[in-house]
């Protein structure tokens, strides 16, 4: 890219080799704010390289970078700096391959995710639907409750005239996300392909109960045994006593799981035959045959989606694909079922096109990705 030439060579090499501190970056960007975009890209590529997300042989890397530079292959005078050059070379090969894979102006599967906006709608108790992605501000009435919608905030005021509990439903289709603030102060981050059913009035005292299909991260205000917060899911209920946790309850997924970040939760199966109390960093997972497993995990792997990231920690490709299909709303198929068990580790930004992520996975040389833009299908096979 032309703007690469604007970055001093020593800065360029330090960033790619991981020898440029956050303080150095801040100072440099204060002096050159116009370079922020390319610096961000270099930092991202450096991060991918340091996490070993792709492999390039040393000789190939050296040869190709010399070829890109249009210089004869005179190795003898740079043997002392071989590792540094190999590191930069490998990253540049990746960068140039990305430029080839994403030609400017070409519409590819999932590229609309770059400028992703809030996609969700609110379904009222009488069946009315409000598009939360289009309505900047609206005031509606539902059973005597005034609902004021302002961007990501839904404020409920007043008192319902109904004697029974009346529910609203937040629906977040594929490609969407939404942050919901309940009347008791609880914050819920709702992920793609999910629905959350919650009462018009969530009491600050007494039992609070919501119903989840899909995935959501809950930051529940402090409570006690007389003021329980309960999340109902297909596999069972989660009782919360003031805590932060993530629940993934997609019926189509291989596993149902709840991951505790802080506080305490108690899971009880739908048939009430199984119950377990979780401590921070523990996760309970349930497969399709209702087998239970509790283990210690890195909770961030299962919660950073709400912060705009995908994080895979030795994760099987099958589980990675489940997440990608919902976020980008595409169909991904395996030519060989055994390939679904291949594991990958990495961190990716969710506002990147899906091709970027798949290309990074390809760089491990474990898989080959074939796109069919006409049918909107991505096929994954062995190289």
PyMOL commands that set and color helices and strands:
alter all, ss='L'
color gray80, all
select helices_A, chain A and resi 2-6+9-16+22-31+33-50+58-69+76-101+111-115+299-302+304-307+317-328+337-341+354-362
alter helices_A, ss='H'
color red, helices_A
select strands_A, chain A and resi 121-123+129-131+137-142+145-150+153-157+167-172+178-181+187-190+194-199+208-219+229-232+236-240+244-249+255-262+265-269+275-278+282-287+292-296+309-316+331-334+343-349+368-372+377-381
alter strands_A, ss='S'
color yellow, strands_A
deselect
rebuild
show_as cartoon
